[in-house]
Amino acid sequence: MKKTGYAIECTKCGSYNIKKGEPIANAQTNAIFQTLKCNDCGHESKETV
């Protein structure tokens, strides 16, 4: 996924129809990840919050 300003664009199909998942905390790395899924093509990626 690619951020353009406030919008998030799918790198596979170019759609802006992105669904954000619930934030998930990782205790080992002290990082919080969020799954982003494109509603048009189904492409998924993880983003550090």
C-alpha positions in Angstrom: 0.0 0.0 0.0 1.1 3.5 -0.7 0.1 6.6 1.2 -0.6 9.7 -0.8 -1.5 12.4 1.7 -4.4 11.1 3.8 -5.5 8.5 1.3 -4.0 5.0 1.0 -3.6 3.6 -2.5 -3.3 -0.1 -3.3 0.0 -0.8 -5.1 -1.4 -3.7 -7.0 -4.5 -2.2 -8.6 -4.4 1.5 -7.7 -7.7 1.5 -5.9 -8.4 3.8 -2.9 -11.0 1.4 -1.5 -8.9 0.2 1.5 -10.2 -1.4 4.7 -8.1 -1.0 7.8 -8.0 -3.9 10.3 -7.7 -3.7 14.1 -4.3 -2.7 15.5 -2.3 -5.7 16.8 0.5 -5.2 19.4 3.7 -7.3 19.3 5.2 -7.5 22.7 8.7 -8.7 21.5 9.4 -5.7 19.3 7.1 -3.2 21.0 5.5 -2.4 17.7 1.9 -2.1 16.7 0.8 -3.4 13.3 -2.4 -2.9 11.3 -3.5 -5.0 8.4 -4.7 -3.1 5.3 -6.8 -4.9 2.7 -7.9 -3.7 -0.7 -11.7 -4.3 -1.2 -11.3 -4.4 -5.0 -8.5 -6.9 -5.6 -8.0 -8.5 -2.1 -4.3 -7.4 -1.8 -3.2 -7.3 1.9 -0.2 -5.7 3.6 0.8 -4.8 7.1 1.6 -1.3 8.3 3.4 -0.2 11.4 1.3 2.3 13.4 
